[in-house]
Amino acid sequence: MRLIGMLDSPYVRRAAITLRLLGLPYALEQVSVFRTFEQFRAINPVVKAPSLVCDNDVVLMDSTLIIDYAEALAGRSLMPTDLAARQRALRIIGLALAACEKAVQHVYEHNLRPTEKVHQPWVERVDGQCASAFALLEAEMKAVPVPTTEQALDQAGLTAAVVWTFTQALLPGRVEPAAHPALAAFTAEVEAFPAFRALPHA
Ligand SMILES: N[C@@H](CCC(=O)N[C@@H](CS)C(=O)NCC(=O)O)C(=O)O
């Protein structure tokens, strides 16, 4: 299998770390949807990262769907099976992915548009949604114990940590660590795990 995309994408990184934690062999090809658009387009004409080229050449996209396939392939999952724990995990993943989407929209609005075409009401809406998602995520993470090994990490913790690292790297000062101490402390521990160190945000 080939996972296509850059590790500075939180979606690519969560898929890459998940594949590794599931013990699935794959090659990571760091092709950029921006800097190497044509190269990416030759692999997936939709140009979405991550893209997973499966062993039978079928191309999957969207990190959550790639993770779904990977878990079926591996015969195990990073999601809890207990209903209450699964509901909590789904809540955390939903908040983390919403926060991530809004952070990405902020970056696109400022980095891809000429300054005179930035639409301030839209930026304010996106920033407000991003702040709400991170505040709610912080409230959830207060109750999540930090795993002592990467084997104990579930998809909720994995995704929350990847999204926090991404946001701190791309939008420094915009989502304050001091206002999100649980998320910041959780991520600091999890980023020290071997899978996270082997696949750093970069
Ligand atoms: N919901 C998707 C989002 C993926 C996504 O938006 N990836 C970005 C890179 S961070 C991308 O492909 N951007 C190029 C584009 O949308 O044209 C997922 O979970 O994989």
The ligand as an SDF file (V2000), in Angstrom:
LIG
                    3D

 20 19  0  0  0  0  0  0  0  0999 V2000
  -11.8510   15.2180    5.3560 N   0  0  0  0  0  0  0  0  0  0  0  0
  -10.6110   14.9950    4.6680 C   0  0  0  0  0  0  0  0  0  0  0  0
   -9.8480   16.3020    4.5490 C   0  0  0  0  0  0  0  0  0  0  0  0
   -8.5840   16.1360    3.7240 C   0  0  0  0  0  0  0  0  0  0  0  0
   -8.0280   17.4590    3.2510 C   0  0  0  0  0  0  0  0  0  0  0  0
   -8.7360   18.4680    3.1380 O   0  0  0  0  0  0  0  0  0  0  0  0
   -6.7430   17.4460    2.9320 N   0  0  0  0  0  0  0  0  0  0  0  0
   -6.0980   18.6260    2.4290 C   0  0  0  0  0  0  0  0  0  0  0  0
   -4.6460   18.6310    2.8260 C   0  0  0  0  0  0  0  0  0  0  0  0
   -4.4970   19.0390    4.5400 S   0  0  0  0  0  0  0  0  0  0  0  0
   -6.2090   18.6450    0.9210 C   0  0  0  0  0  0  0  0  0  0  0  0
   -6.2550   17.6130    0.2890 O   0  0  0  0  0  0  0  0  0  0  0  0
   -6.2440   19.8690    0.3570 N   0  0  0  0  0  0  0  0  0  0  0  0
   -6.2890   20.0720   -1.0540 C   0  0  0  0  0  0  0  0  0  0  0  0
   -7.6500   20.4280   -1.5360 C   0  0  0  0  0  0  0  0  0  0  0  0
   -8.6350   20.2720   -0.7880 O   0  0  0  0  0  0  0  0  0  0  0  0
   -7.7370   20.8630   -2.6830 O   0  0  0  0  0  0  0  0  0  0  0  0
   -9.7900   13.9160    5.3930 C   0  0  0  0  0  0  0  0  0  0  0  0
  -10.0960   13.6060    6.5510 O   0  0  0  0  0  0  0  0  0  0  0  0
   -8.8820   13.3300    4.7840 O   0  0  0  0  0  0  0  0  0  0  0  0
  1  2  1  0
  2  3  1  0
  2 18  1  0
  3  4  1  0
  4  5  1  0
  5  6  2  0
  5  7  1  0
  7  8  1  0
  8  9  1  0
  8 11  1  0
  9 10  1  0
 11 12  2  0
 11 13  1  0
 13 14  1  0
 14 15  1  0
 15 16  2  0
 15 17  1  0
 18 19  2  0
 18 20  1  0
M  END
$$$$
